Amino acid sequence: MGYADQLFDLTDQVVLITGGSRGLGREMAFGLARCGADLVIASRNLDNCVAVAKQIEAETGRTAMPYQVHVGRWDQLDGLVDATFDRFGKIDTLINNAGMSPLYAKLTDVTEKLYDSVFNLNLKGPFRLSALVGERMVAAGRGSIINVSSAGSLRPSPDIVPYAAAKAGLNAMTEGFARAFGPTVRVNTLMAGPFLTDVSKAWNLDERGGEMFGHLSLKRAGDPAEIVGAALFLASDASSFTTGSTVRADGGIP
């Protein structure tokens, strides 16, 4: 192995990633597997999880376990953690990636059901999952938790207020969990800016691309593959002295 290969080596480590069947989660899962990790691909759509798990195994030779779960439902998360430990006996990295931000025309259109759904998936679920997994990591003497947040938590626009508030809570949660689980377990935020995933199809980029990204230092949205380097850094020993921190992959939001 070369120096960089050793630094980012995840051979035989186990990574549990929520929202891992599509978008940024899928890209991170493939990147981690290519560095030697075995994966648990968790999301609400089992067929998508199975398809991605099979593709990871075929292309990388690593093991990938699909698991159907609604991260926003507290009572389903113990089963996810138990199933992962039954299969692999450990979790080295937890990536809280599952999230959603439903569209609405104006703020008074936000129903209590929508508001609760956004907070359940983006904040409540990651809290419970981090608590469950983090305690086991502490007992094992090592681990990394990565909370995937959004630049919207710092610069919220009117059309993502519940989502931005939930992600701001996730940012705060990172710092609290880092203190709770240190010194052996690291907890960090990976703050993503705009990326061209399936979600971006609703952005009407042909008409609004320049308007949407002109304020960014890089003047564009990110390709999903551009999130992988930051995820590898936080999952690997390359970030052994990094905890309670925010790593921004946002194209340079001012």
C-alpha positions in Angstrom: 0.0 0.0 0.0 1.1 3.6 -0.7 0.8 6.2 2.0 -2.6 7.5 0.9 -3.9 4.0 0.6 -3.0 3.3 4.2 -4.3 6.6 5.4 -7.8 6.0 4.0 -7.8 2.2 4.3 -11.2 0.9 5.6 -10.5 -2.8 5.0 -12.9 -5.0 7.0 -14.5 -2.0 8.7 -18.4 -1.9 8.8 -20.2 1.2 7.8 -24.0 1.7 8.4 -25.4 4.4 6.1 -29.0 5.6 6.1 -30.4 6.9 2.9 -27.8 4.8 1.2 -29.7 3.6 -1.8 -29.7 6.9 -3.8 -28.1 10.3 -4.2 -25.2 11.2 -2.0 -25.7 8.2 0.2 -25.2 5.8 -2.7 -22.1 7.6 -3.8 -20.6 7.5 -0.3 -21.4 3.8 0.0 -19.6 2.9 -3.2 -16.6 5.1 -2.2 -16.3 3.5 1.2 -16.6 0.0 -0.3 -13.9 0.7 -2.7 -11.6 1.5 0.2 -12.4 -1.9 1.8 -15.5 -1.3 4.0 -18.5 -3.6 4.3 -21.8 -1.8 4.1 -25.3 -1.8 5.6 -27.5 0.0 3.1 -30.6 1.3 4.9 -33.6 3.1 3.5 -37.4 2.9 3.3 -37.3 1.3 -0.1 -36.1 -2.3 0.2 -35.9 -3.0 -3.5 -33.5 0.0 -4.0 -31.4 -1.2 -1.1 -31.2 -4.7 -2.5 -30.2 -3.3 -6.0 -27.5 -1.1 -4.6 -26.1 -3.8 -2.3 -25.9 -6.3 -5.1 -24.1 -3.7 -7.3 -21.6 -2.9 -4.6 -20.8 -6.5 -4.0 -20.4 -7.2 -7.8 -18.2 -4.1 -8.4 -16.1 -4.0 -5.2 -16.1 -7.5 -3.8 -17.2 -6.2 -0.4 -20.2 -7.4 1.5 -23.3 -5.2 1.5 -26.4 -5.9 3.5 -29.7 -4.2 2.5 -32.1 -3.2 5.3 -35.5 -1.6 5.1 -36.2 1.0 7.8 -37.9 4.3 8.3 -35.3 6.4 10.1 -37.9 8.8 11.4 -39.6 6.0 13.4 -37.9 5.6 16.7 -39.2 2.1 17.3 -37.6 0.7 14.1 -34.0 1.8 14.9 -33.2 -0.8 17.6 -33.9 -3.5 15.0 -31.5 -1.9 12.5 -28.7 -1.8 15.0 -29.3 -5.3 16.2 -29.5 -6.7 12.7 -26.2 -5.1 11.8 -24.5 -6.5 14.9 -26.0 -9.9 14.3 -24.5 -9.9 10.8 -21.2 -8.2 11.3 -20.6 -8.0 15.1 -19.7 -4.3 15.0 -20.2 -0.9 13.5 -17.1 1.2 12.8 -18.8 4.2 11.1 -22.4 5.4 11.2 -23.4 7.9 8.5 -26.7 9.6 9.3 -27.5 10.6 5.8 -31.3 10.0 5.3 -33.2 13.2 5.0 -36.0 15.0 3.1 -37.2 18.5 2.5 -40.8 18.5 1.0 -41.8 21.4 -1.3 -44.4 23.9 -0.2 -45.7 27.2 -1.8 -45.7 29.3 1.4 -45.0 28.8 5.1 -48.7 28.6 6.1 -48.9 25.6 3.8 -46.6 23.6 6.1 -48.9 21.3 8.0 -48.1 19.8 11.4 -47.7 16.4 9.7 -45.2 17.7 7.2 -43.3 19.6 10.0 -43.1 16.5 12.2 -42.1 14.3 9.3 -39.2 16.5 8.5 -38.0 16.7 12.0 -38.5 13.0 12.7 -36.3 12.0 9.7 -33.7 14.7 9.8 -33.2 15.0 13.5 -35.1 12.6 15.8 -33.9 9.5 14.0 -30.3 10.5 13.8 -30.4 11.3 17.6 -31.7 7.9 18.5 -29.5 6.0 16.1 -26.4 7.9 17.2 -27.3 7.1 20.9 -27.7 3.4 20.2 -24.7 3.0 18.0 -22.5 5.4 19.9 -22.8 3.5 23.1 -21.7 0.3 21.5 -18.8 2.1 19.8 -17.7 3.5 23.2 -17.8 -0.1 24.6 -15.7 -1.2 21.6 -13.2 1.6 22.1 -13.5 3.2 18.7 -15.8 4.6 16.0 -16.9 7.5 13.9 -20.3 9.0 13.5 -20.9 11.3 10.5 -24.0 13.5 10.4 -24.8 14.7 6.9 -26.2 18.2 7.3 -26.9 21.0 4.8 -25.6 24.4 4.0 -29.2 25.5 4.4 -28.8 25.1 8.1 -26.6 28.2 8.0 -28.2 30.1 5.1 -31.9 29.0 5.1 -34.1 30.1 2.2 -37.9 30.5 2.8 -38.7 27.2 1.0 -36.7 25.0 3.4 -37.4 26.4 6.8 -38.4 23.2 8.6 -35.6 21.3 7.0 -33.0 24.0 7.8 -34.1 24.1 11.4 -33.8 20.3 11.7 -30.4 20.4 10.2 -29.3 23.2 12.5 -30.4 20.9 15.3 -28.2 18.2 13.8 -25.2 20.5 13.8 -25.7 21.1 17.5 -26.2 17.4 18.2 -22.9 16.7 16.6 -21.0 18.8 19.1 -23.0 17.4 22.1 -22.4 13.8 21.0 -18.7 14.4 20.3 -18.3 15.4 24.0 -20.5 12.6 25.2 -18.6 9.8 23.3 -15.1 11.2 23.4 -12.3 10.4 23.6 -12.6 7.1 21.7 -15.5 7.9 19.3 -15.4 10.8 16.9 -18.6 12.7 15.8 -18.6 15.2 13.0 -20.9 17.0 10.6 -20.5 16.7 6.9 -22.2 19.8 5.6 -23.3 19.4 2.0 -24.2 22.3 -0.4 -26.2 21.8 -3.6 -25.5 18.6 -5.5 -26.9 17.3 -8.7 -28.8 14.2 -7.4 -32.3 13.1 -8.3 -33.6 15.7 -5.9 -32.1 18.5 -8.1 -34.5 17.6 -10.9 -37.1 19.7 -9.1 -34.8 22.8 -9.2 -35.6 23.8 -12.8 -31.9 24.2 -13.5 -32.2 25.0 -17.2 -33.9 28.3 -16.3 -32.4 29.0 -12.9 -29.0 27.4 -12.8 -27.0 30.7 -12.9 -29.3 32.3 -10.4 -29.1 29.4 -7.9 -25.3 28.9 -7.9 -23.9 32.3 -8.9 -23.2 33.2 -5.2 -21.0 30.2 -4.7 -17.3 30.5 -5.0 -17.3 27.6 -7.5 -20.3 29.0 -9.4 -21.9 25.5 -9.8 -23.5 22.7 -8.1 -21.5 19.6 -7.1 -21.4 16.3 -8.7 -22.4 13.5 -6.3 -18.9 11.9 -6.6 -17.4 15.1 -5.1 -18.8 14.2 -1.6 -16.9 11.0 -1.4 -13.5 12.5 -0.4 -14.9 14.3 2.6 -16.8 11.1 3.7 -13.6 9.0 3.4 -11.7 11.6 5.5 -14.2 11.5 8.3 -14.7 7.7 8.3 -10.9 6.9 8.2 -8.0 7.4 10.5 -7.1 10.4 8.4 -9.4 12.4 10.7 -8.2 10.9 14.0 -7.8 14.3 15.6 -11.1 15.7 14.2 -14.3 15.6 16.3 -17.2 18.0 17.0 -16.3 19.6 13.7 -18.1 20.7 10.5 -16.5 19.7 7.2 -18.1 21.8 4.4 -18.5 20.5 0.9 -20.7 23.3 -0.4 -19.0 24.9 -3.3 -18.0 27.9 -1.2 -21.1 29.4 0.3 -20.2 33.0 1.5 
